[in-house]
Amino acid sequence: MCTVVIDVAEAGSARLLAVRDEDPERDWDALGPWWPERYPGVIGIRDRRAGGAWLAVDPERRRLAVLLNREDVGGLPLDRAVSRGTLALESVAGRSPSAPLPMHGFNLLEVQPEGARVLSWDGAALRTTPIEPGTHMIAHDDLDDPSTPRISTWLPEFRALGPAAADADWVDTWVGLLAASARLSPEDDRAIIRDNRPHGYPTQSLLYCTASVTPAGVEVLDRTLPRPGHWS
């Protein structure tokens, strides 16, 4: 139940804030070049168990991808499901997924020189949603889905900050709003920094990344939260 806020200025130019929710017992590695042989030049947040990535970036190609879980209607048995961890890595290598997929549901956010989009797989159909210029938010449902409480609560607040491209300190501005959102209980369904256990999932917010992808290049930073599900 991760969360991404993205501001698209134009094709090939976007800034984003991504919060990762995962089981704290599942080991992971911070941003680094963990796949030098198969994906040379790619950096990302690595899941140690499956070896894949939650977020991946190819700075030379100016490509970035973030993986978010999505409700699955396909009923694929767990023992037949392929890990989704290769999706972000394959995406930044220029290979986006195509249906049918032996995987559980996901939203795959892609930022490329051609533009930004979300690929959504629910176990039955794969949909593509272009991300138009402006500020947007996605979690476990559709882009800007007003039925998702954290989106209906915080998307207007992020939009009120104005275009990120016009703010030289946009990272500090956005992270400041993320910190303000953490005044909510992590168990509150409106929270971005989350503890999803009351909602039936073992996941909690563990880290956040900020990234900019522009014709001038790619910048990405990651920060681990001091404890799962808590800002401080």
Buried (B, 14 or more C-beta within 10 A) or exposed (E): BBBBBBBBBEBBBBBBBBBBBBBBEEEBEEBEEBBEEEBEBBBBBBBEEEBBBBBBBBBEBBBBBBBBBBEBEBEBEEEEBEEBBBBBBBBBBEEBBEEEBEBBBBBBBBBBEEBBBBBBBBBEEBEEBEBEBEBBBBBBBBBBBEEBEBBBBBBEEBBEBEBBBEBEEBBEBBBEBBEEBBEBBBEBBBBBBBBBBEEEBEBBBBBBBBBBBBEEEBBBEBEEBEEBBEBE
